[in-house]
Amino acid sequence: MPTPGEHKTVQSRILEYAQAVGWTFVSREEAEQRRGGIPAPRRSGGHGGQECPLSLFFDDLLDAKVRQFNPRYAEGPGALLGQFRHLHTDIYGNREFVEHLRNRGKFFDHEEKRERDLILIDYDDPTRNVYEVTEEWAFHNGHYGTREDVVFLINGIPVLVIECKNANKDEAIDMCAKKFRLNKADFGLIKTGRDGCYAVGQMVNGLYTDRIGGKRAMTYGAIGTIVLNLLFGLAAWSHVAWVFPLLLIIRSADGYMQAFGAPGFIKVNTAWFRRKERGGFAGIFGAMINLGQAGANQFAKILATGVTIPLLFFTVTVPKGLGTLQATAQFNAP
């Protein structure tokens, strides 16, 4: 039975609750049409690009509501939207837009030659407002793109953004991506680097293992993995500008060092056990790997709620280091 995904377990339920309390659902396709364009296919990195930039608002609805609430507003179509688009993309621009949401913005009354408060949302009679909710809200400013899971709008103005999380997704990975400002494409490259070097190591390290022996191969692989995990944690604390290529290199090297495990195990298994015993020991070894991976994932989730990302690598590496030292001593015991 397939595991429910993010949309089914979280996103769709939020949309159902919103509709139950009176918000009107707008499909993604309709929302994109009302925003003035059609997005290009979604990039592998998870950031939605567009063939033409989509507006941040439901332009027609916002313009209609502004003229309904402000009968003396006589600016041309798109004037207010143009003003909003030119707000600074920093805390000062945010403050100015919040003032507009509080109906403290101004427009010039040409008939009476004075400024008036610009009403965007009717707080006195909420029934006059239009409440809508949509999903997969993509936006691109020409340099960076984003795609929000659920967006709530009042009178065509986004007022609430919800980022949904899959209940089965590794929380530590999401926290790590946010901390380092990595998108899904960057994270994919890091994982690809690790898997690619692991695959190369599987083909090459067998030759080295024949020369140095299975015990040394497993020890070198374990020690290398420990050191590289510690370096990964230190890189997270370094705050260098080139953290992404640094993490890519470290993780790729880690994949290569991990590839010493299988050839070393085969060498040890062949030398230490009779032919009939090798299959059973291989099964035990494989079960230990899978149990360790599952346990590490669950342990990381627990630690991620109260420990910083770099400490995750130190916390899980120290026990591994102690175990490696013990195993090395036993391997080399007479």
GUTI-481422 format. One record per residue (C-alpha): x, y, z; residue number from 1. Coordinates in steps of 0.001 Angstrom, whole numbers. Each point is the difference from the previous one (the first is absolute). Example, Ala and Ser with C-alpha at 12.3 -4.5 7.8 and 13.67 -1.06 7.14 Angstrom:
# GUTI-481422
@x = 12300 | y = -4500 | z = 7800 | i = 1
@x = 1370 | y = 3440 | z = -660 | i = 2
//
This chain:
# GUTI-481422
@x = 0 | y = 0 | z = 0 | i = 1
@x = 1579 | y = 3322 | z = -1064 | i = 2
@x = 825 | y = 2524 | z = 2704 | i = 3
@x = -2272 | y = 3076 | z = -146 | i = 4
@x = 1799 | y = 3021 | z = -1385 | i = 5
@x = 209 | y = 3582 | z = 1153 | i = 6
@x = -3032 | y = 1152 | z = -2005 | i = 7
@x = -2317 | y = -2731 | z = 1257 | i = 8
@x = 1033 | y = 23 | z = 3645 | i = 9
@x = 410 | y = 3742 | z = 561 | i = 10
@x = -723 | y = 2363 | z = -2864 | i = 11
@x = -3384 | y = -1335 | z = -1100 | i = 12
@x = -1251 | y = -39 | z = 3583 | i = 13
@x = 909 | y = 3634 | z = 513 | i = 14
@x = -1935 | y = 864 | z = -3155 | i = 15
@x = -2986 | y = -2010 | z = 1233 | i = 16
@x = 13 | y = 1776 | z = 3374 | i = 17
@x = 270 | y = 3391 | z = -1698 | i = 18
@x = -3007 | y = -700 | z = -2217 | i = 19
@x = -1971 | y = -1271 | z = 2990 | i = 20
@x = 359 | y = 3374 | z = 1747 | i = 21
@x = -934 | y = 2072 | z = -3023 | i = 22
@x = 3078 | y = 483 | z = -2178 | i = 23
@x = -502 | y = -571 | z = -3737 | i = 24
@x = 2443 | y = -2407 | z = -1611 | i = 25
@x = 1696 | y = 1185 | z = -3198 | i = 26
@x = 1769 | y = -2666 | z = -2029 | i = 27
@x = 3620 | y = 499 | z = -915 | i = 28
@x = -836 | y = 359 | z = -3690 | i = 29
@x = -2667 | y = 2649 | z = 646 | i = 30
@x = 2273 | y = 1849 | z = 2397 | i = 31
@x = 2761 | y = 182 | z = -2603 | i = 32
@x = -2404 | y = 1351 | z = -2591 | i = 33
@x = -1246 | y = 2659 | z = 2407 | i = 34
@x = 3605 | y = 946 | z = 759 | i = 35
@x = 678 | y = 779 | z = -3631 | i = 36
@x = 2011 | y = -2877 | z = -1382 | i = 37
@x = 796 | y = -3701 | z = -149 | i = 38
@x = 3118 | y = -1315 | z = 1774 | i = 39
@x = 2619 | y = -1962 | z = -1807 | i = 40
@x = 507 | y = -3634 | z = 1009 | i = 41
@x = 1315 | y = -377 | z = 3503 | i = 42
@x = 3771 | y = -232 | z = 303 | i = 43
@x = 1626 | y = -2996 | z = 1591 | i = 44
@x = 1210 | y = 2239 | z = 2823 | i = 45
@x = -3539 | y = 583 | z = 1170 | i = 46
@x = -92 | y = 3674 | z = -871 | i = 47
@x = -2714 | y = 935 | z = -2404 | i = 48
@x = 1155 | y = 2059 | z = -2951 | i = 49
@x = -2346 | y = 1777 | z = -2394 | i = 50
@x = -180 | y = 776 | z = -3685 | i = 51
@x = -1261 | y = 3408 | z = 1120 | i = 52
@x = 57 | y = 1271 | z = 3590 | i = 53
@x = -3228 | y = -649 | z = 1853 | i = 54
@x = -1512 | y = 2713 | z = 2136 | i = 55
@x = 5 | y = -370 | z = 3764 | i = 56
@x = -3671 | y = 988 | z = 19 | i = 57
@x = -3299 | y = -817 | z = -1639 | i = 58
@x = 255 | y = 3261 | z = -1897 | i = 59
@x = -3574 | y = 388 | z = -1257 | i = 60
@x = -1569 | y = -823 | z = 3360 | i = 61
@x = 2316 | y = 2308 | z = 1920 | i = 62
@x = -665 | y = 2901 | z = -2405 | i = 63
@x = -3761 | y = -573 | z = 198 | i = 64
@x = 7 | y = -54 | z = 3812 | i = 65
@x = 2139 | y = 3126 | z = 227 | i = 66
@x = -2484 | y = 1900 | z = -2153 | i = 67
@x = -2942 | y = -1435 | z = 1960 | i = 68
@x = 1422 | y = 1033 | z = 3370 | i = 69
@x = 1420 | y = 3318 | z = -1269 | i = 70
@x = -2600 | y = 1646 | z = -2298 | i = 71
@x = 2246 | y = 3049 | z = -545 | i = 72
@x = 2954 | y = -2093 | z = -1096 | i = 73
@x = 557 | y = 1028 | z = -3636 | i = 74
@x = 3436 | y = -1337 | z = -863 | i = 75
@x = 368 | y = -2037 | z = -3167 | i = 76
@x = -147 | y = -3823 | z = -45 | i = 77
@x = 3213 | y = -1512 | z = 1296 | i = 78
@x = 1216 | y = 3166 | z = 1738 | i = 79
@x = -299 | y = -1429 | z = 3506 | i = 80
@x = 1469 | y = -3344 | z = -1048 | i = 81
@x = 2939 | y = 1808 | z = -1548 | i = 82
@x = 515 | y = 1837 | z = 3284 | i = 83
@x = 18 | y = -3264 | z = 1917 | i = 84
@x = 2445 | y = -1637 | z = -2398 | i = 85
@x = 2486 | y = 2823 | z = 556 | i = 86
@x = 99 | y = -426 | z = 3777 | i = 87
@x = 3449 | y = -831 | z = 1337 | i = 88
@x = 569 | y = -3705 | z = 546 | i = 89
@x = 1224 | y = 509 | z = 3544 | i = 90
@x = -1372 | y = 739 | z = 3462 | i = 91
@x = -836 | y = 3572 | z = -1002 | i = 92
@x = -2088 | y = -1173 | z = -2925 | i = 93
@x = -1718 | y = -2514 | z = 2288 | i = 94
@x = -826 | y = 2754 | z = 2482 | i = 95
@x = -1439 | y = 2201 | z = -2728 | i = 96
@x = -2199 | y = -2803 | z = -1312 | i = 97
@x = -1230 | y = -828 | z = 3512 | i = 98
@x = -1105 | y = 3618 | z = 266 | i = 99
@x = -2052 | y = -515 | z = -3165 | i = 100
@x = -1554 | y = -3155 | z = 1463 | i = 101
@x = -1001 | y = 2074 | z = 3029 | i = 102
@x = -1738 | y = 2446 | z = -2375 | i = 103
@x = 2542 | y = 2707 | z = 796 | i = 104
@x = 1177 | y = 395 | z = -3568 | i = 105
@x = -885 | y = 3205 | z = -1849 | i = 106
@x = -1411 | y = 1015 | z = -3358 | i = 107
@x = -622 | y = 3450 | z = -1404 | i = 108
@x = -3579 | y = 1197 | z = -404 | i = 109
@x = 207 | y = 2145 | z = -3125 | i = 110
@x = -3483 | y = 1409 | z = 506 | i = 111
@x = 588 | y = 1289 | z = 3532 | i = 112
@x = 3750 | y = 507 | z = -470 | i = 113
@x = 1044 | y = -1948 | z = 3102 | i = 114
@x = 1217 | y = -3371 | z = 1106 | i = 115
@x = -2298 | y = -2729 | z = 1264 | i = 116
@x = 569 | y = -3330 | z = 1733 | i = 117
@x = 133 | y = -2872 | z = -2467 | i = 118
@x = -2295 | y = -2833 | z = 1101 | i = 119
@x = 1157 | y = -3455 | z = -1109 | i = 120
@x = -1881 | y = -2174 | z = 2512 | i = 121
@x = -3323 | y = 805 | z = 1650 | i = 122
@x = 561 | y = -742 | z = 3687 | i = 123
@x = -3315 | y = 1543 | z = 1053 | i = 124
@x = -2104 | y = -2293 | z = -2190 | i = 125
@x = 2036 | y = -3161 | z = -739 | i = 126
@x = -2776 | y = -1397 | z = -2191 | i = 127
@x = 949 | y = 2506 | z = -2700 | i = 128
@x = 3393 | y = -1643 | z = -441 | i = 129
@x = 815 | y = -2941 | z = -2266 | i = 130
@x = 1775 | y = -2887 | z = 1738 | i = 131
@x = 1847 | y = -2479 | z = -2228 | i = 132
@x = 2596 | y = -2735 | z = 406 | i = 133
@x = 2192 | y = -1664 | z = -2620 | i = 134
@x = 2971 | y = -2348 | z = -234 | i = 135
@x = 3386 | y = -317 | z = -1734 | i = 136
@x = 474 | y = 3775 | z = -221 | i = 137
@x = 3108 | y = 496 | z = -2163 | i = 138
@x = 1878 | y = 3271 | z = -231 | i = 139
@x = 3254 | y = 1062 | z = -1632 | i = 140
@x = 1592 | y = 3430 | z = 339 | i = 141
@x = 2400 | y = -443 | z = -2903 | i = 142
@x = 2811 | y = -1432 | z = 2134 | i = 143
@x = -1559 | y = -2365 | z = 2519 | i = 144
@x = -3157 | y = -2053 | z = 24 | i = 145
@x = -2211 | y = -1537 | z = 2636 | i = 146
@x = -3144 | y = -2080 | z = 149 | i = 147
@x = -2239 | y = 229 | z = 3065 | i = 148
@x = -2242 | y = -2917 | z = 907 | i = 149
@x = -3119 | y = 1862 | z = 1199 | i = 150
@x = -797 | y = 3717 | z = -259 | i = 151
@x = -2969 | y = 1847 | z = 1505 | i = 152
@x = -1169 | y = 3212 | z = -1693 | i = 153
@x = -2383 | y = 2778 | z = 1020 | i = 154
@x = -1249 | y = 2155 | z = -2863 | i = 155
@x = 2745 | y = -1446 | z = -2204 | i = 156
@x = 2791 | y = 810 | z = 2478 | i = 157
@x = 2101 | y = -2884 | z = 1422 | i = 158
@x = -216 | y = 289 | z = 3776 | i = 159
@x = 1095 | y = -3457 | z = 1190 | i = 160
@x = 2456 | y = -2565 | z = -1364 | i = 161
@x = 199 | y = -3578 | z = 1274 | i = 162
@x = 2917 | y = -2321 | z = -743 | i = 163
@x = -1176 | y = -3588 | z = 394 | i = 164
@x = 2213 | y = -2844 | z = 1128 | i = 165
@x = -364 | y = -3688 | z = -657 | i = 166
@x = -456 | y = -1867 | z = 3256 | i = 167
@x = 2406 | y = -2665 | z = -1314 | i = 168
@x = 2720 | y = 2359 | z = -1226 | i = 169
@x = 3287 | y = 188 | z = 1862 | i = 170
@x = -293 | y = 3225 | z = 1976 | i = 171
@x = 3745 | y = 298 | z = 410 | i = 172
@x = 485 | y = 210 | z = -3779 | i = 173
@x = -2552 | y = 2807 | z = -276 | i = 174
@x = 1655 | y = 1918 | z = 2847 | i = 175
@x = 3398 | y = -443 | z = -1598 | i = 176
@x = -1249 | y = 1257 | z = -3370 | i = 177
@x = -1499 | y = 3119 | z = 1577 | i = 178
@x = 3090 | y = 753 | z = 2060 | i = 179
@x = 2343 | y = -158 | z = -2991 | i = 180
@x = -2561 | y = 1492 | z = -2415 | i = 181
@x = 236 | y = -3012 | z = -2283 | i = 182
@x = -2744 | y = -869 | z = -2427 | i = 183
@x = -946 | y = -3509 | z = -1024 | i = 184
@x = 2374 | y = 56 | z = -2969 | i = 185
@x = 2937 | y = 863 | z = 2270 | i = 186
@x = -960 | y = -2724 | z = 2443 | i = 187
@x = -344 | y = -2411 | z = -2914 | i = 188
@x = 3531 | y = 823 | z = -1174 | i = 189
@x = 1393 | y = -670 | z = 3467 | i = 190
@x = -1753 | y = -3369 | z = 154 | i = 191
@x = 1039 | y = -777 | z = -3592 | i = 192
@x = 3618 | y = 792 | z = 846 | i = 193
@x = -124 | y = -2367 | z = 2943 | i = 194
@x = -1707 | y = -2812 | z = -1965 | i = 195
@x = 2252 | y = 470 | z = -3028 | i = 196
@x = 3211 | y = -183 | z = 2023 | i = 197
@x = -1411 | y = -2969 | z = 1920 | i = 198
@x = -575 | y = -1794 | z = -3320 | i = 199
@x = 3530 | y = 795 | z = -1179 | i = 200
@x = 1366 | y = -1197 | z = 3322 | i = 201
@x = -1794 | y = -3312 | z = -331 | i = 202
@x = 1851 | y = -622 | z = -3268 | i = 203
@x = 3416 | y = 1283 | z = 1113 | i = 204
@x = 267 | y = -803 | z = 3682 | i = 205
@x = -131 | y = -3742 | z = -542 | i = 206
@x = 3468 | y = 212 | z = -1603 | i = 207
@x = 1336 | y = 1968 | z = 2965 | i = 208
@x = -1590 | y = -2445 | z = 2431 | i = 209
@x = 1839 | y = -2892 | z = -1635 | i = 210
@x = 3267 | y = 1791 | z = 801 | i = 211
@x = -662 | y = 1343 | z = 3500 | i = 212
@x = -2392 | y = -2656 | z = 1323 | i = 213
@x = -3615 | y = 43 | z = 1057 | i = 214
@x = 581 | y = 1130 | z = 3601 | i = 215
@x = 1997 | y = 3040 | z = -1051 | i = 216
@x = -2444 | y = 863 | z = -2763 | i = 217
@x = -2970 | y = 38 | z = 2388 | i = 218
@x = 2003 | y = 1986 | z = 2558 | i = 219
@x = 1134 | y = 2588 | z = -2570 | i = 220
@x = -3548 | y = 369 | z = -1266 | i = 221
@x = -1444 | y = 457 | z = 3485 | i = 222
@x = 2641 | y = 2509 | z = 1089 | i = 223
@x = -337 | y = 1945 | z = -3257 | i = 224
@x = -3766 | y = 151 | z = 393 | i = 225
@x = 333 | y = 1254 | z = 3588 | i = 226
@x = 2461 | y = 2737 | z = -966 | i = 227
@x = -2103 | y = 1142 | z = -2948 | i = 228
@x = -3178 | y = 123 | z = 2080 | i = 229
@x = 1815 | y = 2178 | z = 2517 | i = 230
@x = 1192 | y = 2220 | z = -2851 | i = 231
@x = -3577 | y = 219 | z = -1272 | i = 232
@x = -1102 | y = 1283 | z = 3389 | i = 233
@x = 2894 | y = 2477 | z = 160 | i = 234
@x = -869 | y = 1244 | z = -3486 | i = 235
@x = -3517 | y = 740 | z = 1226 | i = 236
@x = 1466 | y = 2162 | z = 2754 | i = 237
@x = 2524 | y = 1741 | z = -2238 | i = 238
@x = -2520 | y = 2381 | z = -1677 | i = 239
@x = 2192 | y = 195 | z = -3093 | i = 240
@x = -1521 | y = 1387 | z = -3172 | i = 241
@x = 898 | y = -3142 | z = -1974 | i = 242
@x = -1657 | y = -2429 | z = 2379 | i = 243
@x = -1831 | y = -1882 | z = -2777 | i = 244
@x = 3102 | y = -1161 | z = -1956 | i = 245
@x = 1691 | y = -763 | z = 3324 | i = 246
@x = -2864 | y = -2236 | z = 1087 | i = 247
@x = -71 | y = -1624 | z = -3439 | i = 248
@x = 3708 | y = -875 | z = 170 | i = 249
@x = -172 | y = -1304 | z = 3569 | i = 250
@x = -3094 | y = -2104 | z = -635 | i = 251
@x = 1448 | y = -1432 | z = -3225 | i = 252
@x = 3205 | y = -976 | z = 1798 | i = 253
@x = -2143 | y = -1524 | z = 2757 | i = 254
@x = -1752 | y = -2169 | z = -2588 | i = 255
@x = 3314 | y = -1254 | z = -1291 | i = 256
@x = 1243 | y = -893 | z = 3502 | i = 257
@x = -3236 | y = -1836 | z = 765 | i = 258
@x = 664 | y = -2173 | z = -3039 | i = 259
@x = 2875 | y = -1671 | z = 1871 | i = 260
@x = -2558 | y = -1827 | z = 2150 | i = 261
@x = -1313 | y = -2543 | z = -2504 | i = 262
@x = 3371 | y = -1190 | z = -1401 | i = 263
@x = 1427 | y = -164 | z = 3499 | i = 264
@x = -2979 | y = -1985 | z = 1221 | i = 265
@x = 278 | y = -2489 | z = -2872 | i = 266
@x = 3695 | y = -470 | z = 705 | i = 267
@x = -592 | y = -562 | z = 3722 | i = 268
@x = -3017 | y = -2207 | z = -602 | i = 269
@x = 1966 | y = -2234 | z = -2352 | i = 270
@x = 3007 | y = -303 | z = 2299 | i = 271
@x = -1786 | y = -474 | z = 3317 | i = 272
@x = -3029 | y = -2159 | z = -800 | i = 273
@x = -634 | y = -3316 | z = -1677 | i = 274
@x = -1937 | y = 7 | z = -3250 | i = 275
@x = -3266 | y = -1086 | z = 1642 | i = 276
@x = 288 | y = 2750 | z = 2618 | i = 277
@x = 688 | y = 2892 | z = -2353 | i = 278
@x = -3598 | y = 462 | z = -1144 | i = 279
@x = -1294 | y = 246 | z = 3552 | i = 280
@x = 2653 | y = 2515 | z = 968 | i = 281
@x = -721 | y = 2043 | z = -3132 | i = 282
@x = -3670 | y = 96 | z = 986 | i = 283
@x = 885 | y = 1194 | z = 3491 | i = 284
@x = 2305 | y = 2653 | z = -1446 | i = 285
@x = -2697 | y = 1258 | z = -2399 | i = 286
@x = -2622 | y = 79 | z = 2748 | i = 287
@x = 2335 | y = 2041 | z = 2207 | i = 288
@x = 487 | y = 2545 | z = -2796 | i = 289
@x = -3740 | y = 428 | z = -562 | i = 290
@x = -785 | y = 166 | z = 3715 | i = 291
@x = 2757 | y = 2567 | z = 438 | i = 292
@x = -1335 | y = 2144 | z = -2815 | i = 293
@x = -3564 | y = -118 | z = 1325 | i = 294
@x = 1152 | y = 693 | z = 3547 | i = 295
@x = 2211 | y = 2895 | z = -1087 | i = 296
@x = -2873 | y = 1613 | z = -1885 | i = 297
@x = -2302 | y = -211 | z = 3011 | i = 298
@x = 2755 | y = 1151 | z = 2350 | i = 299
@x = 722 | y = 2991 | z = -2237 | i = 300
@x = -3659 | y = 1039 | z = 85 | i = 301
@x = 49 | y = 6 | z = 3796 | i = 302
@x = 3255 | y = 1935 | z = 158 | i = 303
@x = -1140 | y = 2496 | z = -2638 | i = 304
@x = -2695 | y = 1321 | z = 2339 | i = 305
@x = 2520 | y = 1209 | z = 2572 | i = 306
@x = 3489 | y = -181 | z = -1519 | i = 307
@x = 1576 | y = 2166 | z = -2682 | i = 308
@x = 769 | y = -1590 | z = -3367 | i = 309
@x = 3820 | y = -123 | z = 476 | i = 310
@x = -413 | y = -1756 | z = 3350 | i = 311
@x = -1971 | y = -2750 | z = -1734 | i = 312
@x = 3141 | y = -1108 | z = -1809 | i = 313
@x = 2097 | y = 104 | z = 3179 | i = 314
@x = -2631 | y = -1802 | z = 2087 | i = 315
@x = -384 | y = -2939 | z = -2368 | i = 316
@x = 3722 | y = -152 | z = -854 | i = 317
@x = 1470 | y = -290 | z = 3523 | i = 318
@x = -1675 | y = -3385 | z = 778 | i = 319
@x = 1065 | y = -1221 | z = -3415 | i = 320
@x = 3580 | y = 1044 | z = 729 | i = 321
@x = 56 | y = -1843 | z = 3315 | i = 322
@x = -1417 | y = -3106 | z = -1663 | i = 323
@x = 2615 | y = 189 | z = -2729 | i = 324
@x = 2838 | y = 242 | z = 2501 | i = 325
@x = -1340 | y = -3026 | z = 1856 | i = 326
@x = -420 | y = -2002 | z = -3206 | i = 327
@x = 3483 | y = 939 | z = -1159 | i = 328
@x = 1492 | y = -1191 | z = 3270 | i = 329
@x = -1831 | y = -3315 | z = -303 | i = 330
@x = 1008 | y = -450 | z = -3642 | i = 331
@x = 3677 | y = 496 | z = 801 | i = 332
@x = 1 | y = -2025 | z = 3213 | i = 333
@x = 2237 | y = -3068 | z = -193 | i = 334
//
